[in-house]
Amino acid sequence: MDISILIWIVVGLIVIGGVVLLVRAGARESASEEDDLLASRLVEISESGEVTSLEDIELSQPFNERVIVPILLKVGDISARFTPQHLIEETELKIELAGNPISASASVFLATRFVIAALLGGGLFILFAISPPDIIDMNPYLIVLIFTVLGFFFPQLWLQGKIDKRQKEVLKAMPDALDLLTICVEAGLGFDAAMSKVSEKWENELSLAFSRAIREVQLGKLRRDALKDMAARIGLAEMTSFIAAVIQSEQLGVSMSKVLRIQSEQMRVRRRQMAEEAAHKAPVKMIIPMAFLTFPSIFIVLLAPAAFSMAESFG
């Protein structure tokens, strides 16, 4: 096998390993960094009645809980000391907007960015150091720098993709959810009970947001504060407008069913406008694949026989 091909295979494995590290380490790290994994494991062993030592209990934990998560927590603590507070708050907000897909705090997420960048840059540097000097035409230090920067910004791009996907899913589910809210309220249910019906009816990001807001209300938070926090966690202008209309209807004594029906109609108009906008963008997006894929094939099929005939005639 060519050595250059082997190097690019190793680069791909390093990238995949960094992604797996981000997902697995974040999934194992709980929302509260102060949870003692060893203590929870000790409780499980004591309940089962097994007699074992503390060292055996610690070694029985998965590798990422024993090694990877503590390293990320340590790196996160160190990075948090030198990271501006507004950047940490902005990262926490983005994690909330994404639905907290990895159950990680802002400091751990920032630590994963440094870890993945170090893995990519360090791995490629070692790989190029032990490889022959003329194995590739490009400057190896430039490649190391590029992949280090990519490794640093990849978690951020991945998180932004999660945010966009979640917001699109919420926006798509809002018209049907508002219709169901309207029907439930007109049938005599309260707004909280109607939200419960919506959360029970579907399993999507909007229903999860409704169920979380309901739990917050049940724990004692004011409903308007719970709804405002829900709109802030979603980050959509349509959701913010809907929550503002609901809160104003409560304060002014306007009929909730009328407000919900108006909001439902507006959301359906908005979804129709978005569909028309996407349809109008489709011809523009089709130009690139048509120019680089479809038209060359057509030209080859139509002009190749004529080209061969002309070559034979003038040959």
C-alpha positions as CSV (number, residue, x, y, z in Angstrom):
1,M,0.0,0.0,0.0
2,D,1.3,3.5,-0.8
3,I,2.5,5.3,2.3
4,S,0.6,8.5,1.4
5,I,-2.7,6.5,1.4
6,L,-1.8,5.0,4.7
7,I,-1.2,8.4,6.2
8,W,-4.6,9.7,5.0
9,I,-6.2,6.5,6.5
10,V,-4.5,7.3,9.8
11,V,-5.7,10.9,9.6
12,G,-9.3,9.7,9.1
13,L,-9.0,7.4,12.0
14,I,-7.7,10.3,14.2
15,V,-10.7,12.4,13.1
16,I,-13.2,9.6,13.8
17,G,-11.5,8.9,17.2
18,G,-11.8,12.6,18.1
19,V,-15.5,12.6,17.3
20,V,-16.1,9.4,19.3
21,L,-14.2,10.9,22.2
22,L,-16.4,14.0,22.2
23,V,-19.7,12.0,22.0
24,R,-18.8,9.2,24.5
25,A,-17.1,11.5,27.0
26,G,-19.9,14.0,27.0
27,A,-22.5,11.3,27.2
28,R,-20.9,9.8,30.3
29,E,-20.5,13.1,32.0
30,S,-23.6,14.0,33.9
31,A,-25.2,17.4,34.2
32,S,-23.7,17.8,37.7
33,E,-20.0,17.6,37.8
34,E,-19.9,16.8,41.5
35,D,-21.5,13.4,41.2
36,D,-19.2,10.8,42.6
37,L,-19.1,7.9,40.2
38,L,-17.1,5.8,42.6
39,A,-19.6,6.3,45.4
40,S,-22.5,5.3,43.2
41,R,-20.6,2.2,42.2
42,L,-19.9,1.4,45.8
43,V,-23.6,1.7,46.6
44,E,-24.4,-0.8,43.8
45,I,-21.8,-3.3,45.1
46,S,-23.1,-3.0,48.7
47,E,-26.7,-3.5,47.7
48,S,-25.7,-6.6,45.7
49,G,-24.1,-8.1,48.8
50,E,-20.7,-8.7,47.1
51,V,-17.5,-8.4,49.2
52,T,-14.8,-6.6,47.3
53,S,-12.1,-4.0,47.8
54,L,-12.2,-0.3,46.8
55,E,-9.6,-0.9,44.2
56,D,-11.7,-3.6,42.5
57,I,-14.7,-1.3,42.5
58,E,-12.7,1.5,40.9
59,L,-11.2,-0.9,38.3
60,S,-14.7,-2.2,37.5
61,Q,-15.8,1.1,36.1
62,P,-15.6,1.7,32.3
63,F,-12.4,3.2,30.9
64,N,-13.9,6.5,30.0
65,E,-15.3,7.0,33.5
66,R,-12.0,6.2,35.1
67,V,-9.7,8.0,32.7
68,I,-11.4,10.1,30.0
69,V,-14.0,11.9,32.1
70,P,-11.6,12.9,34.9
71,I,-9.1,14.2,32.3
72,L,-11.8,16.3,30.6
73,L,-13.0,17.6,34.0
74,K,-9.5,18.6,34.9
75,V,-8.8,20.3,31.6
76,G,-12.2,21.9,31.9
77,D,-11.4,23.4,35.3
78,I,-8.1,24.7,34.0
79,S,-9.6,26.2,30.8
80,A,-12.4,27.7,32.9
81,R,-9.9,29.7,34.8
82,F,-8.5,31.4,31.7
83,T,-11.8,31.6,29.7
84,P,-13.8,34.8,29.8
85,Q,-17.1,34.5,31.7
86,H,-19.1,35.7,28.7
87,L,-17.7,32.9,26.6
88,I,-18.7,30.3,29.2
89,E,-22.2,31.7,29.4
90,E,-22.5,31.8,25.6
91,T,-21.4,28.2,25.4
92,E,-24.0,27.2,28.1
93,L,-26.7,29.0,26.1
94,K,-25.7,27.1,22.9
95,I,-25.8,23.8,24.8
96,E,-29.3,24.6,26.0
97,L,-30.4,25.6,22.6
98,A,-29.1,22.3,21.2
99,G,-31.1,20.4,23.8
100,N,-28.0,19.4,25.8
101,P,-27.3,16.5,23.5
102,I,-24.2,15.3,25.4
103,S,-25.2,16.2,28.9
104,A,-22.0,18.2,29.4
105,S,-21.3,21.5,31.1
106,A,-19.7,24.4,29.3
107,S,-16.3,23.8,30.8
108,V,-16.3,20.2,29.7
109,F,-17.4,21.1,26.2
110,L,-14.6,23.7,25.9
111,A,-12.2,21.1,27.2
112,T,-13.2,18.7,24.4
113,R,-12.3,21.3,21.9
114,F,-8.8,21.6,23.2
115,V,-8.5,17.8,23.5
116,I,-9.6,17.1,20.0
117,A,-7.4,19.8,18.6
118,A,-4.4,18.4,20.5
119,L,-5.2,14.8,19.4
120,L,-5.4,15.8,15.7
121,G,-2.4,18.1,15.7
122,G,-0.3,15.9,17.9
123,G,-1.2,12.7,16.1
124,L,-0.4,14.2,12.7
125,F,2.8,15.8,14.0
126,I,4.1,12.4,15.3
127,L,2.9,10.7,12.1
128,F,4.8,13.1,9.9
129,A,7.9,13.0,12.2
130,I,8.3,9.2,11.7
131,S,7.4,9.3,8.0
132,P,9.9,9.9,5.1
133,P,10.3,13.6,4.4
134,D,9.2,13.4,0.7
135,I,6.0,11.4,1.3
136,I,3.7,14.3,0.5
137,D,4.0,17.4,-1.6
138,M,2.5,19.9,0.9
139,N,4.2,21.3,3.9
140,P,3.5,18.9,6.8
141,Y,3.5,21.7,9.3
142,L,0.8,23.5,7.3
143,I,-1.3,20.3,7.4
144,V,-0.8,19.9,11.1
145,L,-1.9,23.5,11.7
146,I,-5.0,23.1,9.5
147,F,-6.1,19.9,11.2
148,T,-5.5,21.4,14.6
149,V,-7.7,24.4,13.8
150,L,-10.3,22.1,12.3
151,G,-10.2,19.9,15.5
152,F,-10.7,23.0,17.7
153,F,-13.7,24.3,15.7
154,F,-15.3,21.0,14.9
155,P,-17.2,20.6,18.2
156,Q,-18.5,24.1,17.8
157,L,-19.8,23.4,14.2
158,W,-21.3,20.1,15.5
159,L,-23.1,21.9,18.3
160,Q,-24.4,24.6,15.8
161,G,-25.7,21.8,13.6
162,K,-27.6,20.3,16.6
163,I,-29.1,23.8,17.3
164,D,-30.3,24.2,13.7
165,K,-31.7,20.7,13.6
166,R,-33.6,21.2,16.9
167,Q,-35.0,24.5,15.9
168,K,-36.2,23.2,12.5
169,E,-37.9,20.3,14.3
170,V,-39.6,22.6,16.8
171,L,-40.8,25.0,14.0
172,K,-42.1,22.1,12.0
173,A,-44.1,20.7,15.0
174,M,-45.5,24.0,16.2
175,P,-48.6,24.3,14.0
176,D,-49.9,20.8,14.8
177,A,-49.1,21.3,18.5
178,L,-51.0,24.6,18.6
179,D,-54.0,23.0,16.9
180,L,-54.0,20.3,19.6
181,L,-53.6,23.0,22.3
182,T,-56.6,24.9,20.8
183,I,-58.8,21.8,20.7
184,C,-57.9,20.9,24.3
185,V,-58.5,24.4,25.6
186,E,-61.8,24.7,23.8
187,A,-62.8,21.3,25.2
188,G,-62.5,22.7,28.7
189,L,-59.0,21.8,29.7
190,G,-56.6,24.3,31.3
191,F,-53.5,25.4,29.5
192,D,-51.2,23.2,31.7
193,A,-53.4,20.1,31.0
194,A,-53.4,21.0,27.3
195,M,-49.6,21.1,27.3
196,S,-49.5,17.8,29.0
197,K,-51.7,16.3,26.3
198,V,-49.3,17.7,23.6
199,S,-46.3,16.2,25.4
200,E,-48.0,12.9,25.6
201,K,-49.2,12.9,22.0
202,W,-45.8,13.2,20.3
203,E,-42.2,12.5,21.0
204,N,-40.2,15.4,19.6
205,E,-38.2,18.4,20.8
206,L,-41.3,20.5,21.3
207,S,-43.1,17.9,23.4
208,L,-39.9,17.5,25.5
209,A,-39.8,21.3,26.0
210,F,-43.5,21.3,27.0
211,S,-43.0,18.5,29.5
212,R,-40.0,20.2,31.1
213,A,-41.9,23.5,31.5
214,I,-44.8,21.5,33.1
215,R,-42.4,19.9,35.6
216,E,-41.0,23.3,36.5
217,V,-44.5,24.6,37.1
218,Q,-45.3,21.5,39.3
219,L,-42.1,22.2,41.3
220,G,-43.3,25.7,42.1
221,K,-42.0,28.0,39.4
222,L,-44.5,30.6,38.0
223,R,-46.0,29.5,34.8
224,R,-45.0,32.7,32.9
225,D,-41.4,32.3,34.1
226,A,-41.4,28.6,33.0
227,L,-42.8,29.6,29.6
228,K,-40.3,32.4,29.2
229,D,-37.4,30.0,30.1
230,M,-38.8,27.4,27.6
231,A,-38.8,30.1,24.8
232,A,-35.2,31.1,25.7
233,R,-34.1,27.4,25.6
234,I,-35.5,27.0,22.1
235,G,-34.4,30.4,20.7
236,L,-37.0,30.8,18.0
237,A,-38.8,34.1,17.2
238,E,-42.0,32.2,16.6
239,M,-41.9,30.5,19.9
240,T,-41.1,33.8,21.7
241,S,-44.1,35.5,20.0
242,F,-46.4,32.6,21.0
243,I,-45.3,32.6,24.6
244,A,-45.7,36.4,24.7
245,A,-49.2,36.2,23.4
246,V,-50.1,33.5,25.9
247,I,-48.7,35.5,28.8
248,Q,-50.6,38.7,27.6
249,S,-53.8,36.8,27.3
250,E,-53.5,35.7,30.9
251,Q,-52.7,39.2,32.2
252,L,-55.4,40.9,30.2
253,G,-58.1,38.2,30.6
254,V,-58.5,37.5,26.9
255,S,-59.9,34.1,25.9
256,M,-57.1,31.6,25.6
257,S,-58.8,29.6,22.9
258,K,-59.0,32.6,20.6
259,V,-55.4,33.5,21.2
260,L,-54.3,29.9,20.4
261,R,-56.4,29.8,17.3
262,I,-54.9,33.0,16.0
263,Q,-51.4,31.8,16.8
264,S,-52.1,28.4,15.1
265,E,-53.3,30.2,11.9
266,Q,-50.2,32.4,11.9
267,M,-48.0,29.4,12.3
268,R,-49.6,27.6,9.4
269,V,-49.1,30.7,7.2
270,R,-45.5,30.9,8.4
271,R,-44.9,27.2,7.5
272,R,-46.5,27.7,4.1
273,Q,-44.3,30.7,3.5
274,M,-41.2,28.7,4.5
275,A,-42.2,25.9,2.1
276,E,-42.7,28.4,-0.8
277,E,-39.3,30.0,0.1
278,A,-37.6,26.6,-0.1
279,A,-39.3,25.8,-3.4
280,H,-38.0,29.1,-4.9
281,K,-34.5,28.3,-3.7
282,A,-34.6,24.9,-5.3
283,P,-33.8,25.9,-8.9
284,V,-30.8,28.0,-7.7
285,K,-29.5,25.0,-5.7
286,M,-29.9,22.7,-8.7
287,I,-27.6,24.8,-10.9
288,I,-24.4,23.5,-9.3
289,P,-25.1,19.7,-9.6
290,M,-26.6,20.3,-13.1
291,A,-23.5,22.2,-14.3
292,F,-21.0,19.8,-12.9
293,L,-22.8,16.5,-13.1
294,T,-25.7,16.5,-15.5
295,F,-24.5,18.7,-18.4
296,P,-21.1,17.1,-18.8
297,S,-22.7,13.7,-19.1
298,I,-25.2,15.0,-21.7
299,F,-22.3,16.6,-23.6
300,I,-20.4,13.4,-23.6
301,V,-23.4,11.4,-24.9
302,L,-24.3,13.9,-27.6
303,L,-20.9,15.0,-28.8
304,A,-18.7,11.9,-28.4
305,P,-20.0,10.2,-31.6
306,A,-19.5,13.4,-33.6
307,A,-16.0,13.9,-32.1
308,F,-15.1,10.3,-33.1
309,S,-16.4,10.8,-36.6
310,M,-14.5,14.1,-37.0
311,A,-11.3,12.4,-35.8
312,E,-11.7,9.7,-38.3
313,S,-12.5,12.1,-41.1
314,F,-9.5,14.4,-40.4
315,G,-7.2,11.7,-39.2
